[in-house]
Amino acid sequence: DFSDPAPYSDLYRLPRVIHHGPAFLAGRQYRQPAMDQLLALVAAPGWPDTDWRAAVTPGAPASLLNAILHVGFSLAVLHKGQTVLPLQVESGQLYAVPEGPVQVFARRTACADDRQTMHVAAWDAQGRHVAVFRGFVLQALP
């Protein structure tokens, strides 16, 4: 449900020590339905003039995966306002590389000390699975 969404650009300003380059700026809108959840809409950088499949280079799927996982990063940063780094992904599956925007849902499943664990799922406009990541562990930097 994207009623009253906020611009994802607000999240790119958190934390202030990180400056995202153009390849990372895929987020369009987000909502935080609960403290441990984040729902976002991501699109290929340059959308609508380009899409996830437009580039025939091997980097196109990497851009999509980065955009999906960034929603988990954003949820972790919103929690404590600290820069986080990824430690591991328990499992991940890419099902498809869609043309258009993708909806992403991140849910925190555990939080201990400076570590947070997320599950992140993404689907296309028709509701088809795009990717699922389980056990995405992030560590806050001191």
C-alpha positions in Angstrom: 0.0 0.0 0.0 1.7 3.2 -1.2 -0.8 5.7 0.3 1.0 8.8 1.4 4.5 7.7 0.2 7.6 9.7 1.0 10.3 10.4 -1.6 13.1 7.8 -1.3 15.6 10.6 -1.9 15.1 11.4 1.9 16.6 8.0 2.7 19.7 8.6 0.5 20.6 11.5 2.8 20.9 9.1 5.7 23.5 8.7 7.1 25.2 11.8 6.0 28.7 10.2 5.7 27.7 8.3 2.6 27.2 10.0 -0.8 25.5 7.7 -3.3 26.6 7.8 -7.0 24.0 7.6 -9.8 24.1 3.8 -10.1 22.7 3.6 -6.5 19.9 6.1 -7.0 17.1 3.6 -7.9 14.7 4.4 -5.0 11.5 6.3 -5.9 9.1 6.1 -3.0 8.9 4.5 0.4 6.6 3.9 3.4 7.5 2.6 6.8 4.3 0.7 7.9 6.0 -0.4 11.1 9.4 0.2 12.8 10.7 -3.1 11.6 9.4 -2.8 8.0 10.1 -0.8 4.9 8.2 -0.9 1.6 9.7 0.8 -1.4 9.4 1.3 -5.1 12.6 1.1 -7.0 13.3 1.7 -10.7 16.4 1.5 -12.9 18.5 4.6 -12.8 17.3 6.8 -15.7 13.7 5.4 -15.6 11.5 5.8 -17.7 14.1 6.3 -20.4 15.9 3.1 -19.4 14.9 -0.1 -17.6 16.5 -3.0 -15.8 16.9 -4.9 -19.1 18.0 -2.0 -21.2 21.7 -2.5 -20.7 22.9 -5.7 -22.3 26.0 -5.6 -20.1 26.4 -8.0 -17.2 25.9 -5.0 -14.8 22.2 -4.7 -15.3 21.2 -7.5 -12.9 23.7 -6.2 -10.4 22.0 -2.7 -10.4 18.7 -4.4 -9.7 20.1 -6.5 -6.9 21.8 -3.4 -5.4 18.5 -1.5 -5.5 16.6 -4.3 -3.8 19.2 -4.8 -1.0 19.5 -1.0 -0.5 15.9 -1.1 0.9 17.3 -3.4 3.7 20.2 -1.0 4.2 17.8 1.9 4.5 15.7 0.0 7.1 18.8 -0.6 9.1 19.9 3.0 8.9 16.5 4.3 9.9 16.7 2.1 13.0 19.8 3.7 14.6 20.9 6.4 12.2 24.3 4.8 11.8 26.2 3.7 8.7 25.9 -0.1 8.2 27.9 -2.6 6.2 26.7 -6.0 4.9 28.2 -9.1 6.6 26.3 -12.0 5.0 23.3 -13.2 3.1 22.0 -16.6 4.3 20.3 -17.2 1.0 19.3 -15.3 -2.1 17.3 -16.0 -5.3 16.9 -13.9 -8.3 13.8 -15.0 -10.2 13.5 -12.5 -13.0 14.9 -9.2 -14.3 11.8 -7.1 -15.1 11.6 -4.1 -17.3 9.8 -1.7 -15.1 9.7 -0.6 -11.4 9.9 -3.1 -8.6 8.3 -3.1 -5.2 10.5 -4.2 -2.4 9.6 -5.1 1.2 12.3 -5.4 3.9 11.5 -6.8 7.3 13.9 -6.8 10.3 13.9 -10.3 11.8 16.5 -9.8 14.5 18.4 -7.0 16.2 21.2 -7.6 18.7 23.8 -5.0 19.7 24.9 -3.4 16.4 23.8 -6.2 14.1 20.5 -6.4 12.3 19.1 -9.2 10.2 16.6 -8.7 7.4 14.5 -10.6 5.0 14.1 -8.7 1.7 11.6 -9.6 -1.1 10.8 -7.9 -4.4 8.1 -8.3 -7.0 7.2 -6.6 -10.3 4.0 -4.6 -11.2 2.2 -7.9 -12.1 3.0 -9.4 -8.6 5.6 -11.9 -10.0 8.5 -12.6 -7.7 11.7 -10.8 -8.7 14.1 -11.7 -5.8 14.1 -12.9 -2.2 17.0 -12.6 0.2 16.9 -14.2 3.7 19.2 -13.6 6.5 20.7 -10.3 5.2 23.0 -9.3 8.1 24.2 -5.7 8.5 26.7 -4.4 11.1 26.6 -0.8 12.3 29.9 1.0 12.1 31.2 2.7 15.3 
